[in-house]
Amino acid sequence: MTVRALERIVVVGGGIAGLTACDTLRERGFDGELIVVGSEPHAAYSRPALSKALLKLDGDLAAHELAPATHGAREIRGASAVGLDVERRTISLEDGDELAYDGLIIASGSRAKRLSDHPGELTLRGLDDAHALRNRLADRPDVVVLGGGVLGMEIASGAVAAGCRVTLIATSEPMSRQLGAHVSGILTRSARERGVRIVVTASASVDADGERPVVRTSDGSTYGSDVLVSAVGDVPNTEWLRVSGLLTGGRLLADGHGRVAPGVVAAGDVTGWGPGGVRTPLWTSAIEQAKAAASALLDPEARALRFQNYFWTEQFGHSVKAVGPLPVHGSPEVLVGGGDAAPALLRWQGADGIRSVISIDHRIPIPRLRRLTDAASD
Ligand SMILES: Cc1cc2nc3c(=O)[nH]c(=O)nc-3n(C[C@H](O)[C@H](O)[C@H](O)COP(=O)(O)OP(=O)(O)OC[C@H]3O[C@@H](n4cnc5c(N)ncnc54)[C@H](O)[C@@H]3O)c2cc1C
């Protein structure tokens, strides 16, 4: 089957999904014109490093850097796409310019969710946020972190290591929604041992107290601090697609190949993927989706993505790796370790028979971790 010849492919988003898509197009033999439009002024970098090495006052300040791009695309940095016309195959930029394409890759990612407009409510999504937060932590302020997910716990870990007094406010036991009660217990115990005060509340909001933002919890308590960082989730960057006709109930949904419309594919944090339309805002998911989507743009016979989610986190002296569906529920099968101590290798049987494996401080290579989800590994 032949498709419209692709002479020019435009990629919107200069993050890891955009970069991987460009590399994949070249690897698959696309030698036409490639243009990347990205809102940030920076070349693609490792976002996971921002809440890990980059928050450590003695950490490697270049930890976020990736190898220089070799795809030869024209990169238009510091420029945002503001509209898409799929009939005319053009995207419009905020300065009024239009860019025509034969193929389009949507990789505009997501941004941090906020709970107020208060300028003192900080978030951590981009490189500039990380530098700003790192500078603030150097003065050892009192810090309130709002959110007990992966990002909130990594920020609390970085702040307490920097010598700050840290309060973490969460609407469930930290990390329990992602990794279940067992692993949450190990991580929150380490956080408390390092001096983090953990407040679990039914709900929390951010209010202004004069110049300062404060967190108000559902029992009426307020928590002020020198620095407030919210880590309460992310919002996909889909506003520029609003009149494109590509959104379903406000969401961008790609099939199992990443296809969205003729000549248009999507990958990464911006898009729901596959039959369930589930968004998986994780680093390796963005990479694998971008490879699949770029391949599908070039080849109508490309195979659908088959991928087992993988993610990792570093916090309070622990290194955690997880493979398979999350969250996990119930008690794990203990493969290595014992009780609620680390190092440990733990496995859960999901309701649908699909297994998840989590390692804590265990030096198991990722391919072996993946194999432990197979029934054949018993
Ligand atoms: C601090 C932090 C730590 C993380 N740690 C981990 C981790 O340990 N493990 C893990 O698996 N995942 C982690 N993640 C998630 C992971 O980084 C993301 O899943 C991944 O970066 C998504 O890549 P992406 O290319 O889809 O989106 P993004 O990285 O968001 O890139 C999208 C790019 O598109 C740009 N853009 C947005 N709108 C437009 C527009 N209209 N026009 C042009 N450009 C636009 C954005 O500015 C951005 O540069 C972390 C995320 C954060 C924020």
The ligand as an SDF file (V2000), in Angstrom:
LIG
                    3D

 53 58  0  0  0  0  0  0  0  0999 V2000
   10.7500   16.2660   37.3130 C   0  0  0  0  0  0  0  0  0  0  0  0
   10.3020   15.0300   36.5840 C   0  0  0  0  0  0  0  0  0  0  0  0
   10.8580   13.8040   36.9060 C   0  0  0  0  0  0  0  0  0  0  0  0
   10.4670   12.6590   36.2270 C   0  0  0  0  0  0  0  0  0  0  0  0
   11.0220   11.4690   36.5830 N   0  0  0  0  0  0  0  0  0  0  0  0
   10.6620   10.3470   35.9200 C   0  0  0  0  0  0  0  0  0  0  0  0
   11.2310    9.0940   36.2600 C   0  0  0  0  0  0  0  0  0  0  0  0
   12.0360    8.9850   37.1770 O   0  0  0  0  0  0  0  0  0  0  0  0
   10.8640    8.0010   35.5490 N   0  0  0  0  0  0  0  0  0  0  0  0
    9.9700    8.0820   34.5250 C   0  0  0  0  0  0  0  0  0  0  0  0
    9.6700    7.0570   33.9000 O   0  0  0  0  0  0  0  0  0  0  0  0
    9.4070    9.2620   34.1810 N   0  0  0  0  0  0  0  0  0  0  0  0
    9.7330   10.3860   34.8490 C   0  0  0  0  0  0  0  0  0  0  0  0
    9.1660   11.5820   34.5160 N   0  0  0  0  0  0  0  0  0  0  0  0
    8.2240   11.6410   33.3720 C   0  0  0  0  0  0  0  0  0  0  0  0
    9.0010   11.7760   32.0540 C   0  0  0  0  0  0  0  0  0  0  0  0
    9.9880   12.7360   32.1810 O   0  0  0  0  0  0  0  0  0  0  0  0
    8.0110   12.1350   30.9310 C   0  0  0  0  0  0  0  0  0  0  0  0
    7.1170   11.0450   30.8010 O   0  0  0  0  0  0  0  0  0  0  0  0
    8.6930   12.3990   29.6030 C   0  0  0  0  0  0  0  0  0  0  0  0
    9.6360   13.4200   29.7050 O   0  0  0  0  0  0  0  0  0  0  0  0
    7.6400   12.7620   28.5370 C   0  0  0  0  0  0  0  0  0  0  0  0
    8.2680   13.1340   27.3570 O   0  0  0  0  0  0  0  0  0  0  0  0
    7.4670   13.8970   26.2030 P   0  0  0  0  0  0  0  0  0  0  0  0
    8.4710   14.1630   25.1350 O   0  0  0  0  0  0  0  0  0  0  0  0
    6.2250   13.1710   25.8810 O   0  0  0  0  0  0  0  0  0  0  0  0
    6.9630   15.2600   26.8540 O   0  0  0  0  0  0  0  0  0  0  0  0
    7.7910   16.4910   27.4280 P   0  0  0  0  0  0  0  0  0  0  0  0
    9.0290   16.0260   28.0580 O   0  0  0  0  0  0  0  0  0  0  0  0
    6.8040   17.2710   28.2340 O   0  0  0  0  0  0  0  0  0  0  0  0
    8.1760   17.3200   26.1340 O   0  0  0  0  0  0  0  0  0  0  0  0
    7.2210   18.0320   25.4000 C   0  0  0  0  0  0  0  0  0  0  0  0
    7.8520   19.2910   24.8640 C   0  0  0  0  0  0  0  0  0  0  0  0
    6.9110   19.9400   24.0090 O   0  0  0  0  0  0  0  0  0  0  0  0
    6.8810   21.3290   24.3070 C   0  0  0  0  0  0  0  0  0  0  0  0
    5.5690   21.8740   23.9140 N   0  0  0  0  0  0  0  0  0  0  0  0
    4.4160   21.8720   24.6280 C   0  0  0  0  0  0  0  0  0  0  0  0
    3.4210   22.4660   23.9200 N   0  0  0  0  0  0  0  0  0  0  0  0
    3.9840   22.8500   22.7460 C   0  0  0  0  0  0  0  0  0  0  0  0
    3.4700   23.5350   21.6170 C   0  0  0  0  0  0  0  0  0  0  0  0
    2.1830   23.9200   21.5340 N   0  0  0  0  0  0  0  0  0  0  0  0
    4.3170   23.8070   20.6010 N   0  0  0  0  0  0  0  0  0  0  0  0
    5.6260   23.4070   20.6560 C   0  0  0  0  0  0  0  0  0  0  0  0
    6.1570   22.7630   21.7150 N   0  0  0  0  0  0  0  0  0  0  0  0
    5.3470   22.4670   22.7550 C   0  0  0  0  0  0  0  0  0  0  0  0
    7.1300   21.3710   25.8100 C   0  0  0  0  0  0  0  0  0  0  0  0
    7.5790   22.6360   26.1930 O   0  0  0  0  0  0  0  0  0  0  0  0
    8.1970   20.2900   25.9660 C   0  0  0  0  0  0  0  0  0  0  0  0
    9.4830   20.8110   25.7190 O   0  0  0  0  0  0  0  0  0  0  0  0
    9.5070   12.7470   35.1960 C   0  0  0  0  0  0  0  0  0  0  0  0
    8.9180   13.9820   34.8920 C   0  0  0  0  0  0  0  0  0  0  0  0
    9.2970   15.1080   35.5910 C   0  0  0  0  0  0  0  0  0  0  0  0
    8.6470   16.4420   35.2690 C   0  0  0  0  0  0  0  0  0  0  0  0
  1  2  1  0
  2  3  1  0
  2 52  2  0
  3  4  2  0
  4  5  1  0
  4 50  1  0
  5  6  2  0
  6  7  1  0
  6 13  1  0
  7  8  2  0
  7  9  1  0
  9 10  1  0
 10 11  2  0
 10 12  1  0
 12 13  2  0
 13 14  1  0
 14 15  1  0
 14 50  1  0
 15 16  1  0
 16 17  1  0
 16 18  1  0
 18 19  1  0
 18 20  1  0
 20 21  1  0
 20 22  1  0
 22 23  1  0
 23 24  1  0
 24 25  2  0
 24 26  1  0
 24 27  1  0
 27 28  1  0
 28 29  2  0
 28 30  1  0
 28 31  1  0
 31 32  1  0
 32 33  1  0
 33 34  1  0
 33 48  1  0
 34 35  1  0
 35 36  1  0
 35 46  1  0
 36 37  1  0
 36 45  1  0
 37 38  2  0
 38 39  1  0
 39 40  1  0
 39 45  2  0
 40 41  1  0
 40 42  2  0
 42 43  1  0
 43 44  2  0
 44 45  1  0
 46 47  1  0
 46 48  1  0
 48 49  1  0
 50 51  2  0
 51 52  1  0
 52 53  1  0
M  END
$$$$
